[in-house]
C-alpha cells in the first residue's frame, strides 16, 4: 500500500497542534507489528500512550509524522508505557 500522506499539504499552523487520533492509531499499528503478526496488546498500549501525550499537547502533529517515518519507536515511549503499567499494578 502506497503512503499518500504528505505533511506539506497541511498549513504550518497545523504542524504545531496536537497529533490526531488516527495518527496515534497508525503509530500503534506500525510499531506493534512484527513481520506478519500483530501484537494487539502492544498496539493498544502504544496508541494509548501516544493519544495521552497528544491530549497533554506533548505530541504534535509534526512529531507524530516524524515517528511514522522512523524505523523504530524511541525507547522513551516504551519506558512511559512500562511506567504506566507498573503504576497501574501497584
Backbone as XML, in Angstrom:
<?xml version="1.0"?>
<chain id="A" units="angstrom">
  <residue number="1" name="UNK">
    <atom name="N" x="0.835" y="-1.166" z="0.000"/>
    <atom name="CA" x="0.000" y="0.000" z="0.000"/>
    <atom name="C" x="0.884" y="1.236" z="0.000"/>
  </residue>
  <residue number="2" name="UNK">
    <atom name="N" x="0.575" y="2.141" z="-0.857"/>
    <atom name="CA" x="1.365" y="3.354" z="-1.003"/>
    <atom name="C" x="0.936" y="4.394" z="0.032"/>
  </residue>
  <residue number="3" name="UNK">
    <atom name="N" x="1.904" y="5.068" z="0.605"/>
    <atom name="CA" x="1.619" y="6.127" z="1.569"/>
    <atom name="C" x="1.328" y="7.410" z="0.795"/>
  </residue>
  <residue number="4" name="UNK">
    <atom name="N" x="0.107" y="7.887" z="0.900"/>
    <atom name="CA" x="-0.278" y="9.092" z="0.173"/>
    <atom name="C" x="-0.307" y="10.318" z="1.068"/>
  </residue>
  <residue number="5" name="UNK">
    <atom name="N" x="0.077" y="10.165" z="2.330"/>
    <atom name="CA" x="0.076" y="11.284" z="3.271"/>
    <atom name="C" x="1.286" y="12.159" z="3.028"/>
  </residue>
  <residue number="6" name="UNK">
    <atom name="N" x="1.058" y="13.458" z="2.943"/>
    <atom name="CA" x="2.146" y="14.412" z="2.796"/>
    <atom name="C" x="1.899" y="15.550" z="3.778"/>
  </residue>
  <residue number="7" name="UNK">
    <atom name="N" x="2.765" y="15.675" z="4.757"/>
    <atom name="CA" x="2.566" y="16.694" z="5.787"/>
    <atom name="C" x="2.615" y="18.100" z="5.202"/>
  </residue>
  <residue number="8" name="UNK">
    <atom name="N" x="3.284" y="18.270" z="4.092"/>
    <atom name="CA" x="3.377" y="19.594" z="3.476"/>
    <atom name="C" x="2.049" y="20.053" z="2.870"/>
  </residue>
  <residue number="9" name="UNK">
    <atom name="N" x="1.087" y="19.151" z="2.752"/>
    <atom name="CA" x="-0.246" y="19.526" z="2.275"/>
    <atom name="C" x="-1.033" y="20.281" z="3.347"/>
  </residue>
  <residue number="10" name="UNK">
    <atom name="N" x="-0.548" y="20.246" z="4.580"/>
    <atom name="CA" x="-1.216" y="20.914" z="5.691"/>
    <atom name="C" x="-0.535" y="22.257" z="5.947"/>
  </residue>
  <residue number="11" name="UNK">
    <atom name="N" x="-1.316" y="23.221" z="6.431"/>
    <atom name="CA" x="-0.716" y="24.525" z="6.704"/>
    <atom name="C" x="0.219" y="24.430" z="7.906"/>
  </residue>
  <residue number="12" name="UNK">
    <atom name="N" x="1.123" y="25.361" z="8.009"/>
    <atom name="CA" x="2.163" y="25.335" z="9.049"/>
    <atom name="C" x="1.572" y="25.423" z="10.452"/>
  </residue>
  <residue number="13" name="UNK">
    <atom name="N" x="0.404" y="26.063" z="10.604"/>
    <atom name="CA" x="-0.229" y="26.147" z="11.919"/>
    <atom name="C" x="-0.647" y="24.769" z="12.423"/>
  </residue>
  <residue number="14" name="UNK">
    <atom name="N" x="-1.024" y="23.890" z="11.508"/>
    <atom name="CA" x="-1.467" y="22.538" z="11.881"/>
    <atom name="C" x="-0.311" y="21.712" z="12.429"/>
  </residue>
  <residue number="15" name="UNK">
    <atom name="N" x="0.900" y="21.997" z="11.998"/>
    <atom name="CA" x="2.071" y="21.228" z="12.437"/>
    <atom name="C" x="2.278" y="21.307" z="13.943"/>
  </residue>
  <residue number="16" name="UNK">
    <atom name="N" x="1.909" y="22.419" z="14.561"/>
    <atom name="CA" x="2.140" y="22.613" z="15.992"/>
    <atom name="C" x="0.974" y="22.144" z="16.861"/>
  </residue>
  <residue number="17" name="UNK">
    <atom name="N" x="-0.130" y="21.755" z="16.253"/>
    <atom name="CA" x="-1.292" y="21.299" z="17.020"/>
    <atom name="C" x="-1.065" y="19.856" z="17.477"/>
  </residue>
  <residue number="18" name="UNK">
    <atom name="N" x="-1.856" y="19.392" z="18.447"/>
    <atom name="CA" x="-1.690" y="18.008" z="18.914"/>
    <atom name="C" x="-1.918" y="16.987" z="17.799"/>
  </residue>
  <residue number="19" name="UNK">
    <atom name="N" x="-1.266" y="15.869" z="17.933"/>
    <atom name="CA" x="-1.429" y="14.772" z="16.973"/>
    <atom name="C" x="-2.884" y="14.315" z="16.964"/>
  </residue>
  <residue number="20" name="UNK">
    <atom name="N" x="-3.335" y="13.853" z="15.821"/>
    <atom name="CA" x="-4.712" y="13.374" z="15.704"/>
    <atom name="C" x="-4.801" y="11.924" z="16.182"/>
  </residue>
  <residue number="21" name="UNK">
    <atom name="N" x="-6.024" y="11.501" z="16.509"/>
    <atom name="CA" x="-6.222" y="10.118" z="16.940"/>
    <atom name="C" x="-5.807" y="9.129" z="15.846"/>
  </residue>
  <residue number="22" name="UNK">
    <atom name="N" x="-6.170" y="9.379" z="14.561"/>
    <atom name="CA" x="-5.707" y="8.443" z="13.530"/>
    <atom name="C" x="-4.184" y="8.334" z="13.442"/>
  </residue>
  <residue number="23" name="UNK">
    <atom name="N" x="-3.473" y="9.413" z="13.706"/>
    <atom name="CA" x="-2.009" y="9.331" z="13.722"/>
    <atom name="C" x="-1.538" y="8.440" z="14.873"/>
  </residue>
  <residue number="24" name="UNK">
    <atom name="N" x="-2.131" y="8.624" z="16.034"/>
    <atom name="CA" x="-1.758" y="7.812" z="17.199"/>
    <atom name="C" x="-2.034" y="6.339" z="16.944"/>
  </residue>
  <residue number="25" name="UNK">
    <atom name="N" x="-3.170" y="6.055" z="16.317"/>
    <atom name="CA" x="-3.524" y="4.675" z="15.992"/>
    <atom name="C" x="-2.530" y="4.095" z="14.976"/>
  </residue>
  <residue number="26" name="UNK">
    <atom name="N" x="-2.153" y="4.887" z="13.979"/>
    <atom name="CA" x="-1.208" y="4.422" z="12.961"/>
    <atom name="C" x="0.158" y="4.118" z="13.565"/>
  </residue>
  <residue number="27" name="UNK">
    <atom name="N" x="0.591" y="4.930" z="14.516"/>
    <atom name="CA" x="1.866" y="4.675" z="15.202"/>
    <atom name="C" x="1.789" y="3.338" z="15.934"/>
  </residue>
  <residue number="28" name="UNK">
    <atom name="N" x="0.667" y="3.085" z="16.594"/>
    <atom name="CA" x="0.487" y="1.811" z="17.280"/>
    <atom name="C" x="0.542" y="0.634" z="16.329"/>
  </residue>
  <residue number="29" name="UNK">
    <atom name="N" x="-0.157" y="0.747" z="15.202"/>
    <atom name="CA" x="-0.144" y="-0.328" z="14.211"/>
    <atom name="C" x="1.260" y="-0.565" z="13.668"/>
  </residue>
  <residue number="30" name="UNK">
    <atom name="N" x="1.953" y="0.517" z="13.376"/>
    <atom name="CA" x="3.269" y="0.380" z="12.748"/>
    <atom name="C" x="4.272" y="-0.327" z="13.658"/>
  </residue>
  <residue number="31" name="UNK">
    <atom name="N" x="4.304" y="0.061" z="14.922"/>
    <atom name="CA" x="5.365" y="-0.450" z="15.795"/>
    <atom name="C" x="4.976" y="-1.688" z="16.590"/>
  </residue>
  <residue number="32" name="UNK">
    <atom name="N" x="3.740" y="-2.138" z="16.495"/>
    <atom name="CA" x="3.335" y="-3.356" z="17.200"/>
    <atom name="C" x="3.346" y="-4.575" z="16.280"/>
  </residue>
  <residue number="33" name="UNK">
    <atom name="N" x="3.564" y="-4.348" z="15.012"/>
    <atom name="CA" x="3.553" y="-5.457" z="14.051"/>
    <atom name="C" x="4.970" y="-5.976" z="13.845"/>
  </residue>
  <residue number="34" name="UNK">
    <atom name="N" x="5.135" y="-7.260" z="14.051"/>
    <atom name="CA" x="6.419" y="-7.930" z="13.834"/>
    <atom name="C" x="6.223" y="-8.941" z="12.713"/>
  </residue>
  <residue number="35" name="UNK">
    <atom name="N" x="6.777" y="-8.625" z="11.556"/>
    <atom name="CA" x="6.566" y="-9.479" z="10.388"/>
    <atom name="C" x="5.123" y="-9.384" z="9.948"/>
  </residue>
  <residue number="36" name="UNK">
    <atom name="N" x="4.427" y="-10.517" z="9.978"/>
    <atom name="CA" x="3.009" y="-10.516" z="9.602"/>
    <atom name="C" x="2.089" y="-10.628" z="10.813"/>
  </residue>
  <residue number="37" name="UNK">
    <atom name="N" x="2.674" y="-10.674" z="12.016"/>
    <atom name="CA" x="1.892" y="-10.876" z="13.235"/>
    <atom name="C" x="1.747" y="-9.559" z="14.000"/>
  </residue>
  <residue number="38" name="UNK">
    <atom name="N" x="0.496" y="-9.223" z="14.327"/>
    <atom name="CA" x="0.217" y="-8.013" z="15.096"/>
    <atom name="C" x="0.085" y="-8.371" z="16.573"/>
  </residue>
  <residue number="39" name="UNK">
    <atom name="N" x="0.811" y="-7.657" z="17.409"/>
    <atom name="CA" x="0.681" y="-7.780" z="18.855"/>
    <atom name="C" x="-0.365" y="-6.756" z="19.282"/>
  </residue>
  <residue number="40" name="UNK">
    <atom name="N" x="-1.615" y="-7.183" z="19.394"/>
    <atom name="CA" x="-2.725" y="-6.263" z="19.621"/>
    <atom name="C" x="-2.633" y="-5.562" z="20.967"/>
  </residue>
  <residue number="41" name="UNK">
    <atom name="N" x="-2.139" y="-6.236" z="21.971"/>
    <atom name="CA" x="-1.995" y="-5.601" z="23.289"/>
    <atom name="C" x="-0.994" y="-4.447" z="23.200"/>
  </residue>
  <residue number="42" name="UNK">
    <atom name="N" x="0.152" y="-4.696" z="22.573"/>
    <atom name="CA" x="1.164" y="-3.655" z="22.414"/>
    <atom name="C" x="0.628" y="-2.520" z="21.550"/>
  </residue>
  <residue number="43" name="UNK">
    <atom name="N" x="-0.151" y="-2.849" z="20.534"/>
    <atom name="CA" x="-0.718" y="-1.808" z="19.668"/>
    <atom name="C" x="-1.585" y="-0.862" z="20.477"/>
  </residue>
  <residue number="44" name="UNK">
    <atom name="N" x="-2.435" y="-1.398" z="21.330"/>
    <atom name="CA" x="-3.311" y="-0.564" z="22.155"/>
    <atom name="C" x="-2.509" y="0.231" z="23.179"/>
  </residue>
  <residue number="45" name="UNK">
    <atom name="N" x="-1.448" y="-0.358" z="23.719"/>
    <atom name="CA" x="-0.621" y="0.358" z="24.681"/>
    <atom name="C" x="0.088" y="1.545" z="24.022"/>
  </residue>
  <residue number="46" name="UNK">
    <atom name="N" x="0.647" y="1.322" z="22.841"/>
    <atom name="CA" x="1.317" y="2.407" z="22.119"/>
    <atom name="C" x="0.303" y="3.481" z="21.733"/>
  </residue>
  <residue number="47" name="UNK">
    <atom name="N" x="-0.829" y="3.063" z="21.210"/>
    <atom name="CA" x="-1.871" y="4.013" z="20.814"/>
    <atom name="C" x="-2.317" y="4.858" z="22.005"/>
  </residue>
  <residue number="48" name="UNK">
    <atom name="N" x="-2.533" y="4.227" z="23.146"/>
    <atom name="CA" x="-2.948" y="4.943" z="24.340"/>
    <atom name="C" x="-1.891" y="5.919" z="24.826"/>
  </residue>
  <residue number="49" name="UNK">
    <atom name="N" x="-0.644" y="5.500" z="24.780"/>
    <atom name="CA" x="0.463" y="6.363" z="25.183"/>
    <atom name="C" x="0.524" y="7.590" z="24.276"/>
  </residue>
  <residue number="50" name="UNK">
    <atom name="N" x="0.457" y="7.364" z="22.978"/>
    <atom name="CA" x="0.538" y="8.468" z="22.018"/>
    <atom name="C" x="-0.639" y="9.426" z="22.173"/>
  </residue>
  <residue number="51" name="UNK">
    <atom name="N" x="-1.837" y="8.875" z="22.331"/>
    <atom name="CA" x="-3.018" y="9.729" z="22.439"/>
    <atom name="C" x="-3.012" y="10.511" z="23.754"/>
  </residue>
  <residue number="52" name="UNK">
    <atom name="N" x="-2.526" y="9.878" z="24.816"/>
    <atom name="CA" x="-2.399" y="10.585" z="26.087"/>
    <atom name="C" x="-1.443" y="11.762" z="25.979"/>
  </residue>
  <residue number="53" name="UNK">
    <atom name="N" x="-0.323" y="11.554" z="25.309"/>
    <atom name="CA" x="0.634" y="12.637" z="25.101"/>
    <atom name="C" x="0.038" y="13.733" z="24.216"/>
  </residue>
  <residue number="54" name="UNK">
    <atom name="N" x="-0.726" y="13.340" z="23.203"/>
    <atom name="CA" x="-1.355" y="14.323" z="22.312"/>
    <atom name="C" x="-2.363" y="15.173" z="23.081"/>
  </residue>
  <residue number="55" name="UNK">
    <atom name="N" x="-3.127" y="14.543" z="23.961"/>
    <atom name="CA" x="-4.118" y="15.288" z="24.745"/>
    <atom name="C" x="-3.456" y="16.269" z="25.709"/>
  </residue>
  <residue number="56" name="UNK">
    <atom name="N" x="-2.238" y="15.960" z="26.119"/>
    <atom name="CA" x="-1.485" y="16.853" z="27.002"/>
    <atom name="C" x="-0.654" y="17.859" z="26.206"/>
  </residue>
  <residue number="57" name="UNK">
    <atom name="N" x="-0.828" y="17.884" z="24.895"/>
    <atom name="CA" x="-0.074" y="18.759" z="23.983"/>
    <atom name="C" x="1.425" y="18.480" z="24.020"/>
  </residue>
  <residue number="58" name="UNK">
    <atom name="N" x="1.787" y="17.230" z="24.256"/>
    <atom name="CA" x="3.195" y="16.840" z="24.295"/>
    <atom name="C" x="3.594" y="16.024" z="23.069"/>
  </residue>
  <residue number="59" name="UNK">
    <atom name="N" x="2.634" y="15.747" z="22.193"/>
    <atom name="CA" x="2.912" y="15.065" z="20.930"/>
    <atom name="C" x="2.222" y="15.862" z="19.831"/>
  </residue>
  <residue number="60" name="UNK">
    <atom name="N" x="3.022" y="16.527" z="19.020"/>
    <atom name="CA" x="2.459" y="17.377" z="17.981"/>
    <atom name="C" x="2.200" y="16.577" z="16.702"/>
  </residue>
  <residue number="61" name="UNK">
    <atom name="N" x="1.431" y="17.193" z="15.836"/>
    <atom name="CA" x="1.122" y="16.628" z="14.525"/>
    <atom name="C" x="2.424" y="16.324" z="13.771"/>
  </residue>
  <residue number="62" name="UNK">
    <atom name="N" x="3.366" y="17.264" z="13.818"/>
    <atom name="CA" x="4.635" y="17.097" z="13.110"/>
    <atom name="C" x="5.489" y="15.997" z="13.735"/>
  </residue>
  <residue number="63" name="UNK">
    <atom name="N" x="5.525" y="15.926" z="15.065"/>
    <atom name="CA" x="6.304" y="14.888" z="15.747"/>
    <atom name="C" x="5.731" y="13.504" z="15.448"/>
  </residue>
  <residue number="64" name="UNK">
    <atom name="N" x="4.405" y="13.404" z="15.430"/>
    <atom name="CA" x="3.772" y="12.121" z="15.100"/>
    <atom name="C" x="4.130" y="11.706" z="13.678"/>
  </residue>
  <residue number="65" name="UNK">
    <atom name="N" x="4.164" y="12.668" z="12.768"/>
    <atom name="CA" x="4.544" y="12.371" z="11.387"/>
    <atom name="C" x="5.984" y="11.861" z="11.330"/>
  </residue>
  <residue number="66" name="UNK">
    <atom name="N" x="6.874" y="12.484" z="12.105"/>
    <atom name="CA" x="8.268" y="12.032" z="12.093"/>
    <atom name="C" x="8.398" y="10.629" z="12.715"/>
  </residue>
  <residue number="67" name="UNK">
    <atom name="N" x="7.582" y="10.317" z="13.725"/>
    <atom name="CA" x="7.606" y="8.965" z="14.301"/>
    <atom name="C" x="7.147" y="7.936" z="13.273"/>
  </residue>
  <residue number="68" name="UNK">
    <atom name="N" x="6.128" y="8.292" z="12.495"/>
    <atom name="CA" x="5.624" y="7.372" z="11.479"/>
    <atom name="C" x="6.644" y="7.124" z="10.371"/>
  </residue>
  <residue number="69" name="UNK">
    <atom name="N" x="7.504" y="8.080" z="10.126"/>
    <atom name="CA" x="8.533" y="7.917" z="9.089"/>
    <atom name="C" x="9.742" y="7.150" z="9.606"/>
  </residue>
  <residue number="70" name="UNK">
    <atom name="N" x="9.883" y="7.022" z="10.924"/>
    <atom name="CA" x="11.034" y="6.336" z="11.506"/>
    <atom name="C" x="10.926" y="4.829" z="11.410"/>
  </residue>
  <residue number="71" name="UNK">
    <atom name="N" x="12.034" y="4.176" z="11.649"/>
    <atom name="CA" x="12.075" y="2.711" z="11.577"/>
    <atom name="C" x="11.700" y="2.052" z="12.900"/>
  </residue>
  <residue number="72" name="UNK">
    <atom name="N" x="12.033" y="2.718" z="14.015"/>
    <atom name="CA" x="11.712" y="2.164" z="15.334"/>
    <atom name="C" x="11.117" y="3.251" z="16.212"/>
  </residue>
  <residue number="73" name="UNK">
    <atom name="N" x="10.326" y="2.822" z="17.170"/>
    <atom name="CA" x="9.758" y="3.748" z="18.144"/>
    <atom name="C" x="10.815" y="4.005" z="19.213"/>
  </residue>
  <residue number="74" name="UNK">
    <atom name="N" x="11.110" y="5.268" z="19.508"/>
    <atom name="CA" x="12.134" y="5.557" z="20.515"/>
    <atom name="C" x="11.825" y="4.906" z="21.866"/>
  </residue>
  <residue number="75" name="UNK">
    <atom name="N" x="12.875" y="4.525" z="22.554"/>
    <atom name="CA" x="12.767" y="3.813" z="23.826"/>
    <atom name="C" x="11.991" y="4.603" z="24.866"/>
  </residue>
  <residue number="76" name="UNK">
    <atom name="N" x="12.033" y="5.920" z="24.808"/>
    <atom name="CA" x="11.352" y="6.750" z="25.799"/>
    <atom name="C" x="9.856" y="6.440" z="25.852"/>
  </residue>
  <residue number="77" name="UNK">
    <atom name="N" x="9.255" y="6.093" z="24.736"/>
    <atom name="CA" x="7.822" y="5.783" z="24.709"/>
    <atom name="C" x="7.541" y="4.421" z="25.335"/>
  </residue>
  <residue number="78" name="UNK">
    <atom name="N" x="8.426" y="3.452" z="25.091"/>
    <atom name="CA" x="8.264" y="2.149" z="25.738"/>
    <atom name="C" x="8.450" y="2.282" z="27.251"/>
  </residue>
  <residue number="79" name="UNK">
    <atom name="N" x="9.358" y="3.180" z="27.662"/>
    <atom name="CA" x="9.558" y="3.425" z="29.095"/>
    <atom name="C" x="8.306" y="4.036" z="29.715"/>
  </residue>
  <residue number="80" name="UNK">
    <atom name="N" x="7.640" y="4.943" z="29.004"/>
    <atom name="CA" x="6.404" y="5.552" z="29.501"/>
    <atom name="C" x="5.312" y="4.493" z="29.670"/>
  </residue>
  <residue number="81" name="UNK">
    <atom name="N" x="5.219" y="3.587" z="28.715"/>
    <atom name="CA" x="4.222" y="2.519" z="28.792"/>
    <atom name="C" x="4.524" y="1.616" z="29.987"/>
  </residue>
  <residue number="82" name="UNK">
    <atom name="N" x="5.798" y="1.246" z="30.148"/>
    <atom name="CA" x="6.191" y="0.377" z="31.267"/>
    <atom name="C" x="5.903" y="1.056" z="32.605"/>
  </residue>
  <residue number="83" name="UNK">
    <atom name="N" x="6.218" y="2.346" z="32.719"/>
    <atom name="CA" x="5.957" y="3.083" z="33.947"/>
    <atom name="C" x="4.466" y="3.111" z="34.259"/>
  </residue>
  <residue number="84" name="UNK">
    <atom name="N" x="3.654" y="3.339" z="33.242"/>
    <atom name="CA" x="2.196" y="3.358" z="33.429"/>
    <atom name="C" x="1.699" y="1.994" z="33.918"/>
  </residue>
  <residue number="85" name="UNK">
    <atom name="N" x="2.169" y="0.927" z="33.290"/>
    <atom name="CA" x="1.729" y="-0.411" z="33.679"/>
    <atom name="C" x="2.188" y="-0.763" z="35.094"/>
  </residue>
  <residue number="86" name="UNK">
    <atom name="N" x="3.397" y="-0.346" z="35.455"/>
    <atom name="CA" x="3.900" y="-0.606" z="36.802"/>
    <atom name="C" x="3.069" y="0.140" z="37.847"/>
  </residue>
  <residue number="87" name="UNK">
    <atom name="N" x="2.703" y="1.389" z="37.548"/>
    <atom name="CA" x="1.884" y="2.173" z="38.474"/>
    <atom name="C" x="0.484" y="1.597" z="38.583"/>
  </residue>
  <residue number="88" name="UNK">
    <atom name="N" x="-0.032" y="1.089" z="37.487"/>
    <atom name="CA" x="-1.376" y="0.510" z="37.467"/>
    <atom name="C" x="-1.431" y="-0.760" z="38.308"/>
  </residue>
  <residue number="89" name="UNK">
    <atom name="N" x="-0.359" y="-1.548" z="38.284"/>
    <atom name="CA" x="-0.310" y="-2.807" z="39.034"/>
    <atom name="C" x="-0.181" y="-2.596" z="40.534"/>
  </residue>
  <residue number="90" name="UNK">
    <atom name="N" x="0.403" y="-1.486" z="40.939"/>
    <atom name="CA" x="0.609" y="-1.294" z="42.384"/>
    <atom name="C" x="-0.512" y="-0.532" z="43.042"/>
  </residue>
</chain>
